[in-house]
Amino acid sequence: MTSFTRIGDGDQPSISTTADQTISGIDPLLYGGFAEHMGRCVYGGIYDPTNTNGLIDENGFRTDVIDAMKELQVPIMRYPGGNFTATYRWLDGVGPKEQRPKRIEVAWKAVEPNSFGTDEFMKWCDIIDAEPYLALNMGTGTLEEALAWVEYCNLDTDTHYVNLRKQNGRETPYGVKYWALGNEVWGPWQVEQSCKEDYAKKAYQWGKALKLLDPTIKLVLCGKDGHSDWDRYVLQECLKITDLHSIHIYTFDMQHYPNATSPKSAERAIEITAALIDLARTEMNYETFPHFSSKPKTVHRPKISFDEWNIWNPIRAPGDKGAEEKYDVSDMLAVGLWLNVFVRQAKHLGMATIAQSVNVIAPLMTTEQGIIKQTTYWPLLLFSKYMRGQSLAVHVRSPTYNGPTSPEWLSSTMDIPMLDVSAALGDDDYLNLAVVNLSDSQALETSLPSVKGPVQVFTVGGNVNNIRDTNSWGSTKVAIADSVWDGSGGFAFEKHSFTLLRWKVSPLRPTLNLGFTETTKNITAGVANSLHARDR
Ligand code: AHR
């Protein structure tokens, strides 16, 4: 959370925060990834069995990609889509590889060989130390198939799909906690697109059945962009089975300022979604579904799963051509803004997964010879490394950007400070301050009254770069520069830069409980128990 004072162009900006201004914990799952069977994300990205340059392990997994995922400390990985999910038959992707059927894949107009499936994905997650998050097919898929997939992954009974898993070489259950009830089911591009009424009815019944099978799972409801009537309606109808509410937003513009400021729209989307969640808690529908005989005393409060976010211009990088975006410094600043939004809004967020992790609209690209870390890789890395622990309140005094925005409503809805800021208190008693200077021409000499030197400084972009610089194979123009600042005087945030400052603070560890701390684990247990209680 930031409070903000607009200042004149001649006045000195300032950023104030202290270690005792904690707002909420930052869920480690905010730095999650996403791997879809789309373009070169899985085949040629994660899994590249025909690579001839010694870049694969015994599973055919790219080792350089694994190293990057480990460096990013990706805590959770969403799979297998995306739009791909709407026709995916998970059974095609398990068992002996030579027997797996090739299928026509309609979402991205491709042929799916199915040589990478559930067991390969689980193995890969295990290697990179990420939790798996699976999206269920609510397009052509049936509830029976969904139940079978949960059984295959999570149960340890002497039953058909458990035995199939064992036969396929995996004795113990995978214990997949997070399951998405479909993907962008509202979208006209979606196989078996639904209206909100049909989706809510189906999602509720699926959710109930899945939780009866495995009460420990966490279900992610399919929302839209967070500020739509779809979000309001499905939350009201399905609150009881919902542990997290999913929203998706991609931002972009050809012009620097509308492009880099565009992720601010996600801040408003999160605030509106949080309000819709509370609205659903007060207005939830007790009549549509007969099991709601009376209003429960306490209604759980799902958090948001921002499980697709990034910068994407689908005209520049079309989905059916692999969506291989090449990111520049302006995009890098936009990613800095995205992540600042997540830290500022941490109290509402249970998860965020960048779309996507490799090759497809991704911070990381592969070639036959190695990987390219795009401009956007660096803010992601710095956030994942340092912006953890507790989110801190910050007061920013800064000039504003007042020009055109994308979406247009942004400029008339929110202030857009030229310095976009978030702060986190780490468990190591470092205060971490993430600052984007959006200006394409001016450094901003800023007063930082609470800073105590020495301060570690990490800068991406800035004076050494042009705003349109990109990274390519053999040419890394944009990377992290690190230095130390003694903390005296003001700090000049370079033009078009992302800067992370860190300094040690006194070991003061307040735990401010704003009443938002009910964990999704408790929620799930609560929901499952109440479903079972109803049956007793
Ligand atoms: O991430 C690319 C695509 O964007 C996903 O498949 C879909 O869910 C979204 O529209």
Residues whose N, C-alpha, C, O or C-beta is under 5 A from the ligand:
A	BS01	AHR	G82 N83 F84 E184 A355
